[in-house]
Amino acid sequence: MAKKTTQEILPWTNGELEALLMGVISHGTEVAKIDFKTEIETATSEQKADLLKDIIAIANTFDDSYEDHGFIIYGVKAKTITGITQTESDTDKFQNHIEQLLKTYISPMPQIYVLGFETTDGKNWGVIVIPPRNNKPHMFFKDLFCTDRSRSRKKGEWFVRRGSTTDPGLPEDLALITQKQTGMLLEPLRESIRSLQSRVSKTEDQYNSALFKLVERAVSSTPEKSTPEKTGRKLEQAGDLEINVNDSIDVGESLGMDLPTRIRHKLRTPKNAIAEDLISEAKSLREYLDGANTGLTWVPQLKNAEENKKIISDLEEKTQALQLSIATILLNDTKGEYTDALLRSIKILAKATEVPTGIQYNRIGEALRYYPLALILYTIFICGVATNRGSLLKQVLEIPIKHHRRSGTSVITDIYFFYYEARALFNDAYEQRWCEPIAQRIRQVIGDKIGEMITEFSEPEYFFRGEFVLALTNIDKGMNEGEEVDHRVPLGGLYLYMHEAHDPIVGFISENPDWFGKFYNHPLNEILDMFDRNAHKMAGSGCIAIGMHGLKTVDHYQEALKRKTKK
């Protein structure tokens, strides 16, 4: 098997990783899985021992930040890139050297990737990336003796990070590692059991319901024979069907159904049936996305437009029934009778995408699995904003989303970053160079399938209003988490690049200051100020955020509040 590139394995392109690390450097804070070094040298035993200690400490530590990846950034001092003088500048050679050290002294061997960068003024710097692995704890399996005995490492020693410090691993650290790894290993089994139970229950219900209705129709359509007996009667139907029942006939009992099943059939209402069907459709889509033999490839390739267009079309077709159903609920279910079923359906889709055992895959194949949920999320916000369903939208935002590279969970809007790798395939499929190819395609699908259902607004009003409200949720989230001001950015979207987004966004702000102002956790004027300052940062490489040129959303909001006050 050919060696995988960092592009295939890491969650970021080299450019994205460089930008991320520049932000980390400017912040200047060492945390659990970030370490700064001016140089990395391995000439002496002491230097080797220290480097190995740092690597395994980061590898043995869990942290949801940066998808649980660790970074040893070198050529840096005091928030400044100083460049390297002693550290090996050939990254391939340097990586091979470190891997050899790890192979010699550490078991199980952690995975590392060494990448080098250069500043505009010619300073070289780099990073050792330590991806998450499920084979912790990493420890010394061989003594490493040093002249300075305090820095010698003994067989069986292992380390973890506590904030910015490196400490020996303790029993409680081992317990945490065991707990997390067991949970990760068992989750696919638990989900399979839940899915199997659901399918068995549904099949049983369908069988019992069909048989129940068949017999019920037979009983109700059978002529009654006159008989003097009051203890019972004999019912006959043309053909071979002959059933004896008493005056208080219970068809369910005559079929041998147990009491809970009979009660379930008696109480089942059309509303319950629709809710169950909605959840069943979500489960069916989830199984399609996770399966190894469903026809959805795990290793899509670029430069294959027709095949990639078919992949996207198949995903949209599989999602269509659920997408249209959710749109119908949002646009028509004013009493909220199906809200619970809708939320449960979204939760089913928001689970981690797990690669089946023994299956080859690439990052695009993983990212594609989040496209249906992206379609659904856009649909929810476009339809929900059009009908002022703020309460339901807030409930959707509370749904966690899992990613198999993270030990914890993220909020559902982080899906934007999960499906990012699939952007290249969409441009390849439609032979375009769109800045936001997935959002571009979603706009088309919603226009074709759902646009005529939205009577409140027309295109482009309904699309950009929904996309804008969705985009701001990431700023609100960043403020919740205490991010630096410069890092409080919206989600990307088509609004960044299209002047036609101006009027819908301004119109929405001006017409809905009350609804809009109460939707987020933080004051809307602060969120819009961050949007105006930072939205352009979400423009992709080679793209310019011309859609936001001259648009001061916070000014429009304040003007709308003033007009309302005057009234």
C-alpha positions in Angstrom: 0.0 0.0 0.0 1.3 3.4 -0.9 2.3 5.7 1.9 -0.5 8.2 2.7 0.3 11.9 2.4 -0.4 14.3 5.2 -3.1 15.8 2.9 -5.0 12.5 3.1 -4.6 12.0 6.9 -4.6 15.4 8.6 -7.8 17.5 8.9 -6.2 20.5 7.2 -4.4 21.3 4.0 -0.9 22.6 4.4 -2.1 26.1 3.9 -4.9 25.7 6.4 -2.5 24.2 9.0 -0.1 27.1 8.5 -2.8 29.6 9.1 -4.0 27.7 12.2 -0.5 27.6 13.6 0.1 31.2 13.0 -3.0 31.9 15.1 -1.7 29.6 17.8 1.7 31.4 17.8 0.2 34.8 17.9 -1.8 33.7 21.0 1.4 32.4 22.6 -0.2 30.2 25.2 1.1 26.6 25.8 -1.8 24.3 26.5 -2.3 20.6 26.9 -1.4 19.6 23.4 0.7 22.7 22.2 4.4 23.1 22.9 6.7 25.8 21.6 10.5 25.4 21.1 13.1 27.6 19.6 15.1 24.6 18.4 14.8 20.8 18.4 18.1 19.0 18.7 18.8 15.3 19.2 22.6 15.2 19.3 22.8 14.1 23.0 21.0 11.5 25.0 19.5 14.3 27.1 18.0 16.0 24.1 16.6 12.7 22.7 15.0 11.9 26.1 13.4 15.3 26.4 11.9 15.2 22.9 10.6 11.7 23.3 9.1 12.6 26.7 7.3 15.6 25.1 5.9 13.6 22.2 4.5 10.8 24.3 3.1 13.2 26.9 1.1 15.0 24.2 0.1 11.7 22.5 -1.2 10.4 25.9 -3.4 13.5 26.6 -6.9 14.0 25.5 -8.1 17.5 24.3 -10.9 18.3 22.0 -9.2 21.4 20.7 -7.9 21.0 17.1 -9.6 17.6 16.8 -7.4 16.1 19.5 -4.2 16.8 17.5 -1.0 17.9 19.3 1.6 20.3 18.0 5.3 20.8 18.9 6.0 24.1 17.1 9.7 24.9 16.6 11.5 28.0 15.5 9.3 30.2 17.8 9.9 32.3 20.8 7.6 34.7 22.7 4.8 34.8 20.1 7.4 35.4 17.4 8.8 33.3 14.6 12.5 33.4 15.1 13.4 30.7 12.6 15.7 27.7 13.1 19.5 27.5 12.9 20.3 24.1 14.5 17.2 22.1 13.8 17.2 19.8 10.7 15.5 21.8 7.9 14.8 18.7 5.7 11.4 17.7 7.0 11.4 14.2 5.5 14.8 13.5 6.9 13.9 15.0 10.3 10.7 12.9 10.4 12.5 9.7 9.6 15.0 10.5 12.3 12.3 11.1 15.0 10.4 8.0 13.9 13.5 5.9 14.3 13.9 7.3 17.9 10.3 6.5 18.7 10.7 3.0 17.2 13.8 2.4 19.4 12.4 3.6 22.7 8.6 4.0 22.7 5.8 1.4 22.5 3.2 1.6 21.2 4.8 4.0 18.7 2.9 7.2 18.3 2.3 8.6 14.8 4.0 11.9 13.9 4.2 14.2 10.9 6.8 16.9 10.4 6.0 19.9 8.2 8.1 22.9 7.4 7.1 26.5 6.6 8.8 29.7 5.6 7.9 33.3 6.4 7.9 36.0 3.8 11.2 37.2 5.1 12.8 33.8 4.7 12.7 32.4 8.2 12.2 28.6 8.4 10.0 27.1 11.1 8.1 23.9 11.5 5.8 21.7 13.5 5.7 18.1 14.7 2.0 17.1 14.4 0.9 14.3 16.7 -2.5 12.9 15.6 -4.9 11.1 18.0 -4.5 7.4 18.4 -6.5 4.8 20.3 -3.5 2.7 21.5 -2.6 4.7 24.6 -0.6 4.9 26.8 2.7 5.3 25.0 5.6 4.6 27.2 9.3 3.8 27.2 9.9 0.1 26.7 13.7 0.5 26.9 16.0 2.5 29.2 17.5 5.7 27.8 20.5 6.6 30.0 21.8 10.2 30.1 24.9 11.8 31.7 22.5 13.9 33.6 20.7 11.1 35.5 17.7 13.2 36.3 16.9 13.3 32.6 17.4 9.5 32.1 14.3 7.6 31.2 13.5 4.1 32.5 11.6 1.3 31.0 7.8 1.6 31.8 7.9 5.4 32.3 5.1 7.4 30.6 3.9 10.9 30.8 0.9 13.2 30.3 0.3 16.9 29.9 -1.4 18.9 32.6 -1.9 22.3 31.1 1.5 23.5 30.0 3.5 21.1 32.2 4.6 17.5 31.5 4.1 15.1 34.4 4.5 11.3 35.0 1.4 9.3 34.2 -0.7 8.4 37.3 -3.3 5.6 37.9 -6.1 8.1 37.4 -4.6 9.0 34.1 -4.6 5.4 33.0 -8.2 5.0 34.2 -9.2 8.0 32.1 -7.4 6.6 29.0 -9.0 3.2 29.5 -12.5 4.7 29.9 -12.2 6.9 26.8 -10.7 4.1 24.6 -13.3 1.6 25.8 -16.1 4.1 25.0 -14.7 4.7 21.5 -14.4 1.0 20.8 -17.9 0.2 22.1 -19.7 3.0 20.4 -19.9 1.3 16.9 -21.2 -1.8 18.6 -23.8 0.1 20.7 -25.0 1.9 17.6 -25.3 -1.3 15.6 -27.3 -2.8 18.5 -29.6 0.2 18.6 -30.0 0.1 14.8 -30.8 -3.6 14.9 -33.3 -3.2 17.7 -35.0 -0.5 15.8 -35.2 -2.5 12.6 -36.5 -5.6 14.4 -39.1 -3.5 16.2 -40.2 -1.8 13.0 -40.5 -5.1 11.1 -42.5 -6.6 14.0 -44.8 -3.6 14.1 -45.3 -3.7 10.3 -46.1 -7.4 10.4 -48.4 -7.2 13.3 -50.1 -4.1 12.0 -50.7 -5.7 8.5 -52.0 -8.9 10.0 -54.1 -7.0 12.5 -55.8 -5.0 9.8 -56.3 -8.1 7.6 -58.2 -10.0 10.3 -60.0 -6.8 11.4 -61.3 -6.3 7.9 -62.2 -10.0 7.6 -64.2 -9.8 10.9 -66.0 -6.6 10.1 -67.0 -7.7 6.5 -68.2 -11.2 7.5 -72.0 -11.7 7.7 -73.3 -12.8 11.1 -75.3 -16.0 11.3 -78.4 -15.9 13.4 -78.1 -17.9 16.5 -79.9 -18.0 19.8 -76.7 -18.4 21.8 -75.6 -15.2 23.5 -72.3 -16.5 24.7 -70.8 -16.3 21.2 -71.4 -16.3 17.5 -69.8 -17.9 14.5 -68.6 -15.6 11.7 -67.9 -17.0 8.2 -66.5 -15.4 5.1 -66.5 -16.8 1.5 -63.5 -19.0 1.0 -61.7 -21.0 3.7 -61.7 -18.3 6.4 -63.7 -19.2 9.4 -63.3 -17.5 12.7 -65.1 -18.0 16.0 -65.2 -15.0 18.3 -67.3 -13.9 21.3 -69.2 -10.6 21.6 -66.2 -8.7 23.0 -63.8 -9.9 20.3 -60.2 -8.7 20.6 -58.5 -9.2 17.2 -55.1 -8.6 18.7 -55.6 -11.4 21.2 -56.9 -13.8 18.6 -53.6 -13.2 16.7 -51.6 -14.2 19.7 -50.2 -10.7 20.3 -48.9 -10.0 23.8 -50.5 -7.3 25.9 -47.9 -4.5 25.2 -48.2 -5.0 21.5 -52.0 -4.9 21.6 -51.9 -1.7 23.6 -49.4 -0.2 21.2 -51.8 -0.9 18.3 -54.8 0.5 20.1 -53.0 3.7 21.0 -51.2 4.2 17.8 -52.4 7.4 16.0 -51.6 8.8 12.6 -49.3 11.4 14.3 -47.3 8.6 15.9 -47.1 6.7 12.6 -45.7 9.8 10.8 -43.2 10.5 13.5 -42.0 6.9 13.4 -41.7 7.0 9.6 -39.6 10.2 9.9 -37.2 8.7 12.4 -37.1 5.5 10.3 -36.1 7.5 7.2 -33.2 9.1 9.2 -32.0 5.7 10.3 -32.1 4.4 6.8 -30.0 7.3 5.6 -27.6 6.8 8.4 -27.1 3.2 7.5 -26.5 4.1 3.9 -23.8 6.6 4.9 -22.1 4.2 7.3 -22.3 1.0 5.2 -19.4 -0.7 3.4 -21.5 -2.1 0.6 -24.2 0.5 0.0 -22.8 1.8 -3.3 -21.4 5.0 -1.8 -17.6 4.9 -2.3 -15.2 5.6 0.6 -12.4 6.5 -1.8 -13.7 9.0 -4.3 -11.1 10.4 -6.7 -10.8 13.8 -8.4 -10.6 14.3 -12.1 -13.6 12.1 -12.7 -16.4 14.6 -13.2 -19.2 12.2 -14.3 -18.6 9.7 -11.5 -18.4 12.4 -8.9 -21.6 14.1 -10.2 -23.3 10.7 -9.8 -22.0 10.4 -6.2 -23.5 13.8 -5.3 -26.7 13.0 -7.1 -27.1 9.7 -5.3 -26.5 11.4 -1.9 -29.2 14.0 -2.7 -31.6 11.4 -3.8 -31.2 9.4 -0.6 -31.6 12.6 1.4 -34.6 14.0 -0.5 -37.5 12.2 1.3 -36.2 13.3 4.7 -35.3 16.8 3.5 -38.8 17.4 2.0 -40.4 16.0 5.1 -38.5 18.3 7.4 -39.2 21.3 5.2 -43.0 20.4 5.3 -42.9 20.2 9.1 -41.1 23.5 9.5 -43.4 25.3 7.1 -46.7 23.8 8.3 -46.5 22.3 11.7 -47.4 25.5 13.6 -48.4 23.5 16.8 -45.0 21.7 17.0 -46.6 18.2 17.0 -43.6 16.8 15.1 -40.8 18.8 16.7 -39.6 15.9 18.8 -39.5 13.5 15.9 -37.6 16.1 13.8 -35.0 16.6 16.5 -34.6 12.9 17.0 -34.0 12.5 13.3 -31.3 15.2 13.3 -29.6 13.5 16.2 -29.4 10.2 14.3 -27.6 12.0 11.4 -25.3 13.9 13.8 -23.4 10.8 15.0 -19.8 10.2 14.1 -19.0 8.8 10.7 -17.2 5.6 11.3 -15.1 3.9 8.6 -16.1 0.2 8.5 -13.3 -2.2 9.5 -11.0 -3.2 6.7 -12.2 -0.6 4.3 -9.9 1.7 2.4 -10.9 5.4 2.6 -9.7 8.9 2.0 -10.6 12.2 3.6 -12.9 13.2 0.8 -14.9 10.0 1.3 -15.3 10.8 5.0 -16.2 14.4 4.4 -18.9 13.4 1.9 -20.8 11.6 4.6 -21.6 15.0 6.2 -23.2 16.4 3.0 -26.7 15.1 3.7 -26.7 16.7 7.2 -25.5 20.0 5.6 -28.4 19.8 3.2 -30.8 19.2 6.1 -29.3 22.0 8.3 -29.5 24.6 5.5 -33.1 23.4 4.9 -34.0 23.9 8.6 -32.6 27.4 8.8 -34.0 28.6 5.5 -37.5 27.3 6.3 -37.2 28.1 10.0 -36.2 31.7 9.4 -38.9 32.1 6.7 -41.6 31.1 9.3 -39.9 32.6 12.4 -39.4 29.3 14.1 -36.8 30.6 16.4 -37.5 28.3 19.3 -37.1 25.2 17.1 -33.9 26.5 15.5 -32.4 27.0 19.0 -33.2 23.4 19.9 -31.5 22.3 16.7 -28.4 24.3 17.6 -28.2 22.4 20.9 -27.7 19.1 19.1 -24.2 17.8 19.5 -22.3 16.4 16.5 -19.7 13.7 16.8 -16.5 13.3 14.8 -14.4 10.1 15.1 -11.2 12.1 15.4 -12.5 13.9 18.4 -12.8 12.4 21.9 -15.7 14.7 22.7 -18.4 16.4 20.7 -18.9 19.6 18.9 -22.0 21.7 18.1 -23.9 20.8 15.0 -22.8 23.9 13.1 -19.2 22.6 13.2 -20.4 20.4 10.3 -19.1 23.2 8.1 -15.6 22.2 9.0 -16.3 18.5 8.8 -17.4 18.5 5.2 -14.8 21.0 4.1 -12.6 18.4 2.5 -15.4 17.5 0.1 -15.3 20.9 -1.6 -12.8 19.8 -4.2 -15.0 17.0 -5.3 -18.0 19.3 -5.9 -15.9 21.6 -8.0 -14.5 18.6 -9.9 -18.0 17.2 -10.5 -19.4 20.4 -11.9 -16.1 21.5 -13.5 -16.2 24.8 -11.6 -13.9 26.9 -9.4 -16.6 28.0 -6.9 -15.4 29.5 -3.7 -18.2 27.7 -1.8 -19.1 24.8 -4.0 -21.1 22.8 -1.4 -23.2 25.9 -0.5 -23.6 26.6 -4.2 -25.0 23.1 -4.8 -27.2 23.3 -1.7 -28.8 26.5 -3.0 -29.6 24.8 -6.3 -31.1 21.7 -4.6 -33.2 23.8 -2.2 -34.4 26.0 -5.1 -35.4 22.9 -7.1 -37.0 20.8 -4.4 -38.2 23.2 -1.7 -38.4 26.8 -3.1 -42.0 26.5 -4.3 -43.1 25.4 -0.8 -41.8 28.7 0.8 -44.6 31.2 0.2 -43.2 33.9 2.6 -40.3 34.9 0.4 -38.8 34.2 -3.0 -35.2 33.4 -4.1 -32.7 34.9 -3.2 -34.4 36.3 -0.1 -35.2 33.0 1.6 -31.7 31.5 0.9 -29.5 34.3 2.1 -31.7 35.1 5.1 -31.4 31.6 6.3 -27.7 31.3 5.5 -26.9 34.6 7.3 -28.7 33.6 10.5 -26.9 30.2 10.4 -23.5 31.9 9.7 -23.8 34.1 12.8 -24.2 31.2 15.1 -20.5 30.5 15.0 -19.7 34.0 16.3 -22.2 33.5 19.1 -20.5 30.2 19.9 -17.1 31.8 19.9 -18.2 34.4 22.4 -19.6 31.6 24.6 -16.2 29.9 24.5 -14.2 33.1 25.2 -12.4 33.1 21.9 -10.1 36.0 21.0 -12.0 38.8 19.2 -10.1 38.3 16.0 -11.1 34.6 16.0 -14.8 35.2 16.3 -15.7 34.5 12.7 -19.0 33.5 11.1 -19.5 30.3 9.1 -18.5 30.6 5.5 -21.2 30.7 2.8 -22.3 32.1 -0.5 -23.2 35.4 1.1 -19.4 36.2 1.2 -19.1 36.3 -2.6 -22.4 37.6 -4.0 -23.7 41.1 -4.1 -27.2 39.8 -4.4 -27.0 38.8 -0.7 -27.0 42.5 0.4 -30.6 43.3 0.1 -32.0 40.1 1.6 -29.6 40.4 4.6 -30.3 44.1 5.1 -34.0 43.5 4.7 -34.1 40.8 7.3 -32.2 42.9 9.8 -34.5 45.9 9.2 -37.7 43.9 9.3 -37.0 41.6 12.2 -35.0 43.5 14.9 -37.0 42.0 17.8 -36.9 38.4 16.6 -33.4 38.6 15.4 -32.2 40.4 18.5 -33.4 37.7 20.8 -32.3 34.7 18.9 -28.6 34.5 20.0 -27.1 34.1 23.5 -25.2 37.4 23.2 -26.3 40.9 22.2 -26.9 41.1 18.5 -25.1 44.4 18.0 -21.9 42.8 19.4 -22.3 39.7 17.1 -22.9 41.9 14.1 -19.9 44.1 15.0 -17.7 40.9 15.0 -19.3 39.9 11.7 -18.5 43.2 10.0 -14.9 43.0 11.3 -14.1 39.4 10.6 -16.4 38.0 7.9 -13.8 38.5 5.2 -11.5 36.2 7.0 -13.6 33.2 5.9 -12.9 33.8 2.3 -11.2 30.8 0.8 -7.7 30.8 -0.8 -7.8 32.8 -4.0 -11.3 34.2 -3.2 -12.3 37.7 -2.2 -15.3 38.4 0.0 -16.9 41.0 -2.4 -20.3 40.1 -1.2 -19.7 41.8 2.1 -18.0 44.9 0.6 -19.5 48.0 2.1 -22.1 46.1 4.2 -22.3 47.4 7.7 -24.8 45.1 9.3 -24.5 46.6 12.8 -25.5 50.0 11.5 -28.6 48.6 9.8 -29.6 46.9 13.0 -29.1 50.0 15.1 -31.1 52.1 12.6 -33.9 49.4 12.8 -34.0 49.7 16.5 -34.2 53.5 16.3 -37.1 53.4 13.9 -38.9 50.9 16.2 -38.4 53.2 19.2 -39.8 56.2 17.3 -43.0 54.2 16.5 
